[in-house]
Structure formats: C-alpha cells, structure tokens
Amino acid sequence: MSTLAHTMMTAARSADSGLASPGELDRYPYAEAPAVDRVGAPAWDGADPELGRVGRRAAGSRGRGLHGQLVQQLGQMIVSGDLGADRPLVPEEIGQRFEVSRTVVRESLRVLEAKGLVSARPNVGTRVRPVSDWNLLDPDIIEWRAFGPQRDDQRRELSELRWTIEPLAARLAAGHGREDVQQRLADMVEIMGHAMAQGDALTFSRADSEFHSLLIQVASNRMLEHLSGIVSAALQVSGGPVTGCERPNETALAHHGRICEALAAGDGAAAEAAMRQLLTLHPEVERVVPAPREH
C-alpha cells in the first residue's frame, strides 16, 4: 500500500469525536426585540434541546462549536419544513430555547441568510424565505435536503446535475496531460481499491469524492470548477445510493481506472464514455438520468 493510501485510510478511521462542549456561555438578558408580528411564531418542541447531540454536520458547519451546531439545527428545521416560509425567527427566543448567547444566534442567522434560507429587514425582523430563494447548490443545503422529506427530489436532481457536469469534465480533462494530476487520480483509485478490500466504506467514499472533485478542477473550466463542491456533497450525503460510486464494488473501481487510462492517453471521448458508464452503474440511476428530449 502506498504511503498516501495508508495516510488517508488512517485519517478516515479517526472518528470525529463530537462537538466541543459549550463551556461557560456569555449569558445575559435579551433586550426586547422591535415590534414583530409573532402570530405563527415557530414552536421549538421538535428541536433537539442538546445541540451537542446533533449527529449530522455538513462540511460548512464542522468544527465551529455552538455556532456551527445552531446553524445545523436551524438549517435542518427550515429545510424540513418545520419552520415554514415567512415564519418569524426571534433571536431572543432562539437564544433562550437553545441556551446560547445573542452573539451565537446573530452569527448563525447571518450564515443562514447567506444561504438564502432567511432574510432580515428593519422593522420586520428575521423570517424564513421560500424555497425559490434558497441557494440549492450550497453543500449544507444539499445535505439537509438529503436527510429531509425532500430526499427523493434531492437525489434525482443531484443525479441529473452530475450526469450533465461530469462527462463533460472528463472530456475536457483529457486535454490537459498533467502528470501530477494523473498520478493523484491514480492514487485515489488505489486507495479506493485498498479500502474496498478492507470493507472501509468511509475511506472509499472520501477517495471517491476527491477523485471526482479533482477531475472537475483539472478540466480548466472555472464555471465547472465552481460546481465541484456540489459533486462532493452529492457523494457524501447518505440519503441512499445514487450511483455505483456510493456502493463500493469491483465494477465501479474498474470504471474509475478506465477514466484514468483515458486521461493518460488524452482520449476525451473514452474518458467521457467511461464517466457515463460510471454514473449509470447503479440500477436506480436509470430512472433518474435524463433521457434525450425530442424537439
């Protein structure tokens, strides 16, 4: 096993031990908020009162203590529909419910606002925005949708998007014969092989995600590169198998190897074909891959 493979597999097995304990929070009475219509104010009964127990943490929220946990909790509640569109979010009520400081609440709401989930306006307060305003390409929102009632739509939409992005990226990447990138891709295939042999699905998934992200980046198309995080999120969510990549097997590994071979040969057509075969490997994908439209 290569040094890189050993390092990556060791790192993958190092379990994230959980979120930092809150410690002594800066607690103080909240000033009364400006007059806000509290009719239909959210009920927090369905939320986990212990933020430390939040199990699913998206990449954008990891390692941020209480702030990241609150973003995760509120984000999941909004995306799941527990907090519907136009519902008011009163900062002092959130702070009291989750026992966090006003600073934590304020910063968390700013993150959610950047994702398009909430809006804050003077004399109106903070309210949940409709789905049409959400940044559906945000990796956190992708994960939250994958775990919520929209999971089937999320899986289908991700599959269709990947089918559009990745074959093109593979074709373009074949025109850039960078040996260092080709070696890195080959390393990821090697790591996936070792991980599959040891039944290490976590390492397989991480190597798979890096393989696909790197392939998009080497296509030298900045707009495609901007979408690489979406592909990573699609591979990391666990809402169910979307492609063969998410269920380690010899066929999936072989297709990754063929992509590497095509890239090394500078054969864009072969790289594109191998990627299409990989994306349609799992039977469930056949019903979500878009068929050619008749004009």
C-alpha positions as CSV (number, residue, x, y, z in Angstrom):
1,M,0.0,0.0,0.0
2,S,1.3,3.5,-0.9
3,T,2.1,6.0,1.8
4,L,-0.7,8.2,0.6
5,A,-3.2,5.3,0.8
6,H,-2.1,4.4,4.3
7,T,-2.3,8.0,5.5
8,M,-5.7,8.6,4.0
9,M,-7.2,5.4,5.4
10,T,-5.8,6.2,8.8
11,A,-7.3,9.6,8.8
12,A,-10.6,8.4,7.7
13,R,-10.8,5.9,10.6
14,S,-10.1,8.7,13.1
15,A,-13.6,9.3,14.2
16,D,-14.7,12.9,14.7
17,S,-15.3,12.7,18.5
18,G,-18.1,15.2,18.5
19,L,-18.6,18.8,19.2
20,A,-16.8,20.9,21.7
21,S,-18.7,21.3,25.0
22,P,-20.4,24.7,25.4
23,G,-18.4,25.6,28.5
24,E,-19.5,28.7,30.3
25,L,-21.5,30.8,27.9
26,D,-21.8,34.5,28.0
27,R,-25.3,34.8,29.2
28,Y,-27.3,37.9,29.7
29,P,-30.9,39.1,29.5
30,Y,-32.0,39.7,25.9
31,A,-33.3,43.2,25.2
32,E,-36.9,43.1,24.0
33,A,-36.9,42.9,20.2
34,P,-38.6,45.5,18.0
35,A,-42.3,45.0,17.5
36,V,-42.6,41.9,15.4
37,D,-45.7,40.1,14.4
38,R,-45.4,36.9,16.4
39,V,-48.5,35.3,15.1
40,G,-47.5,31.8,13.9
41,A,-44.1,32.1,15.7
42,P,-42.2,28.8,15.5
43,A,-42.6,26.1,18.1
44,W,-39.3,24.7,19.1
45,D,-40.7,21.4,20.6
46,G,-39.4,19.3,17.8
47,A,-35.8,20.5,18.1
48,D,-33.1,18.7,19.9
49,P,-32.5,20.6,23.1
50,E,-29.0,19.4,23.4
51,L,-27.1,20.8,20.4
52,G,-24.1,18.6,21.2
53,R,-26.2,15.6,20.1
54,V,-26.7,16.9,16.6
55,G,-25.5,14.0,14.6
56,R,-25.3,15.2,11.0
57,R,-23.0,18.1,10.5
58,A,-22.4,19.4,7.0
59,A,-19.0,20.4,5.8
60,G,-19.7,24.1,6.2
61,S,-20.6,23.7,9.8
62,R,-18.0,21.3,11.2
63,G,-15.6,22.4,13.8
64,R,-17.4,25.7,14.7
65,G,-18.7,24.8,18.2
66,L,-22.1,26.2,19.2
67,H,-22.3,28.5,16.2
68,G,-21.9,25.6,13.7
69,Q,-24.3,23.4,15.7
70,L,-27.0,26.1,15.8
71,V,-26.6,26.7,12.0
72,Q,-27.1,23.0,11.5
73,Q,-30.1,22.7,13.8
74,L,-32.0,25.7,12.4
75,G,-31.0,24.8,8.8
76,Q,-32.4,21.3,9.1
77,M,-35.6,22.7,10.7
78,I,-36.1,25.2,7.8
79,V,-35.3,22.7,5.0
80,S,-37.5,20.0,6.6
81,G,-40.4,22.4,6.7
82,D,-40.6,22.5,10.5
83,L,-40.1,26.3,10.1
84,G,-42.2,27.2,7.1
85,A,-41.8,30.2,4.8
86,D,-42.4,33.6,6.2
87,R,-42.2,32.3,9.8
88,P,-40.6,34.9,12.2
89,L,-37.4,33.9,13.9
90,V,-37.0,36.0,17.0
91,P,-33.3,36.0,18.2
92,E,-34.1,36.1,21.9
93,E,-36.5,33.2,21.6
94,I,-33.9,31.2,19.7
95,G,-31.2,32.0,22.3
96,Q,-33.5,31.0,25.2
97,R,-34.6,27.8,23.5
98,F,-31.1,26.6,22.7
99,E,-29.4,28.3,25.6
100,V,-26.8,30.2,23.6
101,S,-25.7,33.8,23.6
102,R,-27.0,36.5,21.4
103,T,-23.7,36.6,19.5
104,V,-24.1,32.9,18.6
105,V,-27.6,33.5,17.4
106,R,-26.7,36.6,15.4
107,E,-23.8,34.9,13.6
108,S,-25.9,31.8,12.9
109,L,-28.7,33.8,11.3
110,R,-26.1,35.6,9.2
111,V,-24.9,32.3,7.8
112,L,-28.4,31.1,7.1
113,E,-29.1,34.5,5.4
114,A,-26.1,34.0,3.1
115,K,-27.5,30.6,2.1
116,G,-30.8,32.3,1.2
117,L,-32.8,30.5,3.9
118,V,-33.8,33.6,5.9
119,S,-33.9,37.3,5.4
120,A,-33.5,40.1,7.9
121,R,-35.1,43.5,7.4
122,P,-35.5,46.6,9.7
123,N,-38.9,46.8,11.4
124,V,-39.8,43.3,10.0
125,G,-37.2,41.1,11.7
126,T,-35.8,37.8,10.5
127,R,-38.1,35.5,8.6
128,V,-37.8,32.2,6.7
129,R,-37.6,32.6,3.0
130,P,-39.4,30.4,0.4
131,V,-37.6,27.5,-1.3
132,S,-37.3,29.5,-4.5
133,D,-34.9,31.9,-2.7
134,W,-32.7,29.2,-1.2
135,N,-29.2,28.5,-2.6
136,L,-29.9,24.9,-3.6
137,L,-26.3,24.5,-4.7
138,D,-24.9,25.1,-1.2
139,P,-23.3,21.9,0.1
140,D,-25.1,22.3,3.5
141,I,-28.5,22.7,1.9
142,I,-27.8,19.7,-0.3
143,E,-27.1,17.6,2.8
144,W,-30.1,18.9,4.7
145,R,-32.4,18.2,1.8
146,A,-30.9,14.7,1.5
147,F,-31.9,13.9,5.1
148,G,-35.4,15.6,5.0
149,P,-38.7,15.0,3.3
150,Q,-37.3,16.2,0.0
151,R,-34.7,13.4,-0.1
152,D,-36.1,11.8,-3.2
153,D,-36.2,15.0,-5.2
154,Q,-32.7,15.8,-3.9
155,R,-31.3,12.5,-5.1
156,R,-32.9,12.8,-8.5
157,E,-31.8,16.4,-9.0
158,L,-28.2,15.6,-7.9
159,S,-28.0,12.7,-10.3
160,E,-29.3,14.7,-13.2
161,L,-26.8,17.5,-12.4
162,R,-23.9,15.1,-12.2
163,W,-24.9,13.5,-15.5
164,T,-24.7,16.9,-17.0
165,I,-21.4,18.0,-15.4
166,E,-19.1,15.1,-15.1
167,P,-19.0,13.5,-18.5
168,L,-18.1,16.9,-20.0
169,A,-15.5,17.5,-17.3
170,A,-13.9,14.1,-18.1
171,R,-13.7,15.0,-21.8
172,L,-12.1,18.4,-21.1
173,A,-9.7,16.9,-18.5
174,A,-8.3,14.6,-21.1
175,G,-6.9,17.6,-23.0
176,H,-4.7,18.6,-20.0
177,G,-2.0,16.0,-19.7
178,R,-0.7,17.0,-16.3
179,E,1.3,14.1,-14.9
180,D,0.9,15.2,-11.3
181,V,-2.9,15.3,-11.6
182,Q,-3.0,11.9,-13.3
183,Q,-0.9,10.4,-10.6
184,R,-3.2,11.9,-7.9
185,L,-6.2,10.4,-9.6
186,A,-4.4,7.0,-9.9
187,D,-3.6,7.3,-6.2
188,M,-7.3,7.8,-5.4
189,V,-8.2,4.7,-7.4
190,E,-5.5,2.8,-5.4
191,I,-6.9,4.0,-2.1
192,M,-10.4,3.0,-3.2
193,G,-9.2,-0.5,-4.0
194,H,-7.5,-1.0,-0.7
195,A,-10.5,0.5,1.2
196,M,-12.9,-1.8,-0.7
197,A,-10.8,-4.9,0.1
198,Q,-10.9,-4.0,3.8
199,G,-14.5,-3.1,3.9
200,D,-13.7,0.5,4.7
201,A,-16.6,2.4,3.1
202,L,-15.7,5.7,4.7
203,T,-12.2,5.8,3.1
204,F,-13.7,4.6,-0.2
205,S,-16.2,7.5,-0.1
206,R,-13.6,10.1,0.7
207,A,-11.2,8.9,-2.1
208,D,-14.1,8.8,-4.5
209,S,-15.1,12.3,-3.6
210,E,-11.6,13.6,-4.1
211,F,-11.3,11.8,-7.4
212,H,-14.4,13.4,-8.9
213,S,-13.6,16.9,-7.5
214,L,-10.1,16.8,-8.9
215,L,-11.3,15.6,-12.2
216,I,-13.6,18.6,-12.5
217,Q,-10.9,21.0,-11.4
218,V,-8.4,19.8,-14.0
219,A,-10.9,20.4,-16.7
220,S,-9.7,24.0,-16.6
221,N,-13.2,25.4,-16.9
222,R,-13.8,27.8,-14.0
223,M,-17.5,27.6,-14.1
224,L,-17.4,23.8,-13.9
225,E,-14.8,24.1,-11.2
226,H,-17.2,26.2,-9.2
227,L,-19.5,23.2,-9.2
228,S,-17.0,20.7,-7.8
229,G,-18.3,21.2,-4.3
230,I,-21.7,20.1,-5.4
231,V,-20.3,16.8,-6.7
232,S,-18.5,16.3,-3.4
233,A,-21.7,16.9,-1.5
234,A,-23.6,14.5,-3.7
235,L,-21.1,11.8,-3.0
236,Q,-21.0,12.4,0.8
237,V,-24.7,12.6,1.6
238,S,-26.2,9.3,2.8
239,G,-29.8,9.7,1.6
240,G,-29.4,6.4,-0.3
241,P,-27.2,5.2,-3.2
242,V,-27.3,7.4,-6.2
243,T,-24.5,6.0,-8.3
244,G,-22.3,2.9,-8.2
245,C,-19.7,5.1,-6.5
246,E,-21.6,5.1,-3.3
247,R,-21.7,1.3,-3.1
248,P,-18.1,0.1,-3.4
249,N,-17.7,-2.7,-5.9
250,E,-15.3,-4.0,-8.5
251,T,-17.2,-2.6,-11.4
252,A,-17.2,0.9,-10.0
253,L,-13.5,0.6,-9.3
254,A,-12.8,-0.6,-12.9
255,H,-14.7,2.4,-14.4
256,H,-12.6,4.8,-12.3
257,G,-9.5,3.0,-13.6
258,R,-10.7,3.4,-17.2
259,I,-11.2,7.1,-16.7
260,C,-7.6,7.4,-15.5
261,E,-6.4,5.4,-18.6
262,A,-8.3,7.6,-21.0
263,L,-7.0,10.7,-19.4
264,A,-3.4,9.4,-19.6
265,A,-3.9,8.7,-23.3
266,G,-5.5,12.1,-23.9
267,D,-8.6,10.4,-25.2
268,G,-11.5,12.7,-24.3
269,A,-14.2,10.6,-25.9
270,A,-13.1,7.5,-24.0
271,A,-13.0,9.5,-20.7
272,E,-16.5,10.8,-21.3
273,A,-17.8,7.4,-22.1
274,A,-16.2,5.8,-19.0
275,M,-17.7,8.5,-16.9
276,R,-21.2,8.0,-18.3
277,Q,-20.9,4.2,-17.6
278,L,-19.9,5.0,-14.0
279,L,-22.8,7.3,-13.5
280,T,-25.3,4.8,-14.8
281,L,-23.8,1.9,-12.9
282,H,-26.4,1.6,-10.2
283,P,-29.9,0.4,-11.5
284,E,-31.6,3.2,-9.5
285,V,-29.9,5.8,-11.7
286,E,-31.5,4.6,-14.9
287,R,-34.8,6.1,-13.8
288,V,-33.3,9.5,-12.9
289,V,-30.8,10.0,-15.7
290,P,-32.5,12.4,-18.2
291,A,-33.4,10.9,-21.5
292,P,-32.7,12.9,-24.7
293,R,-35.6,15.2,-25.4
294,E,-37.4,15.4,-28.7
295,H,-37.6,18.8,-30.2
